[in-house]
């Protein structure tokens, strides 16, 4: 995991089988914002979390998906989630 706080803060975390992709995204958003994950707006305001989780579970190919949530750039790849302040 990479964390660099301050202006342009970035946080990355590998995606393991124990958590959903949406959960990992929420944890990384919270890390960058230095907040409790329950304090951030629901991811469903920015992306269909059920579809995100299903796509990740069902895809064997390398991929990268990017979206914005609460002023943060979120990138989900086939192996990790990266969140950066915009």
N, C-alpha and C positions, 0 to 999 in steps of 0.2 A: 504494500500500500504506500502511496506517495501523498504527502500532505505538505502544502506550502501555503501558510496563512498570510494574510495581508492583502494589499491591492493585487488583483488578478489571481487570487487564491485558487488553487487547484487541488482536488482530492481524487484519488483513484483507488479502486478496490476490485480485486478479482471476484468473479461470480462463482460461487460454489453451489453444490446441489442442495445445501441445507436451507437456502433462502430463495425467495422469488426475486426476479430482476427488479420489480417495483420496490421491494423492501430494500434492496441494495442501493437503488437510486435515492430513496428517502434517507437512508443512513448517510450517504455521501453529501446530499444537500444539507443535512443537519450539521455535518462536520465542517463544511465550508462556511456555513452561516454561524457556527458555534452556538447552535440551538438544540433543544430537544427535538427529536424527529416528530413528535406529536404537535409541535408548534408550527410546522410548515404547512402551507396550503396543500390540500389533497392533490396528488399527482393527476387524478382524473380530470382536473381542471385544464390540463395541458395535453394529456395523451390517454388513450384507451389502455388502461393498465392490464385488463384481462387479455387483450390482443397482444400487448408487449410480452407478457409472461408466456402466453401460448406460442408465440413466434419463437421465443428463445428456446423453449423446451423442445419444439418440433424441428428446429433447424440444425442440420449437420454442417452447413456451409459457414465460411467466415463471412461476417457481415458487420456493418456499422450503421447505426441509426442515431440521428441527432435531433434534439428538440430543445426548446427553451422553457424553463419553469421558474417563475418568480425572479426574473432577471439573471438567471444562471443558465449557462450552456451545458446541456447534458448530452454525453455521447455514450451509447451502449454498443459495445462490440460483442463478438462471439465469446469473449473471455473476460471482459472487465467493463466497469462503469467509471466514467470520468466526469467530474463536475467542475466547472470553472466559472468564476464571477465574470460577468460581461462588463 
